[in-house]
Amino acid sequence: MIEIKNITKKFGSTLVLNNISANFLSGKVNLIIGQSGSGKTVAIKSMLGLHEIDSGSIFYDKRDFSRMKNKDRQIIRKEIGMVFQGGALFDSKSIED
């Protein structure tokens, strides 16, 4: 289970995530939906530690990911898979690569 509690994220003076909380249950289809620019990608990247949150907490099976050192986060990241929409992650590679 992934739990986010009261996460907030700003870029400069722009508030992108404001006190967001949610539970994503194991074995269930979990969705984050919303309008373009509403913070969906920032939320997911924050949950992966690609963006550091300004406040709040992120837990993976009760392990506090938001307070871990990078070395410990790497262990959890081995349990995670993520696919970007439209192949955005690998748009510069061929299928063979």
N, C-alpha and C positions, 0 to 999 in steps of 0.2 A: 504494500500500500504506500502511496505517496500522499503526504499531507502538507499543504502549505497553510501557514497561519499568519495572517495580517502582514503579508509582504507588500513592501513599498519600494518602488524604483523610480528614480529621476535621472534624466540626462540633462545636466545643467539646470536650468530653471523649469524644464518641462517635466511635469509629473505624468508618468506613463502608467504605473500601477499604484493604486491608492488603497492600501489596507485590504488586500485580496486574500480570501481564505477558501480552500476547497479540499476535498478528499477524492483521490483517485484509487478506486478499489482494484485489487488484483483479481484477474479472471473475468473482469467486466470490460465492456467497451466504454471508454471514457472519452468525452469530447470537450474541446474548448472551441466555442463558436462565437462569432461577433463580427461587427463591421470592420472594414479595412481601417487600419490605424488604431484599433481599440486596445492593442497591447497583447494580443494572443502570442505572437512570436517572442516578444520580450518575456512574457510569463514562462514559456517553455524553455527559452535559453537561460533564464534565471534558475529554473528548476534543475538544469543541468550544470549550473555553475559557470556558464559561459558569460553571463552577466552577474556581477555581485549585487545582491540586494542591499538597499539602504537600511531596511529594518524588516523585522519579522523572522520567521523560521521556516525551514524546509526539512521534512523528515522522510526518510526511506525506511519503511518497516521499523519505525521508532528510533532510527539512527539520525542524529541531528546533522544533516549534510551542510547546512548553512554555517555551522561553527567548526567544521572539519578543516584540517590542513589538506593541501592539494594531494599529497601522497595517499591519504586515507580516502579522498574522493575518487581516486583512480580505481580503487577496489569496487566501489558502488557503480561507477561508470561502466564497468565490465558487465553489469547486469542490465544495462539500459540499451535500447535501440531507438533510433530516431530517423525518420525519413522526412526531408524537407519537401514542400510542395514544388511541383514542376521540376524536380531534379536539381534544385538550386545548389545543392552541395557539390555535385559532380558535373556541372555543366561544361567544364573544360576537359573532361575525360571521355574517352570512347568506352563502349561497352566492354571491350576486351581489357582495358585498363582497370 
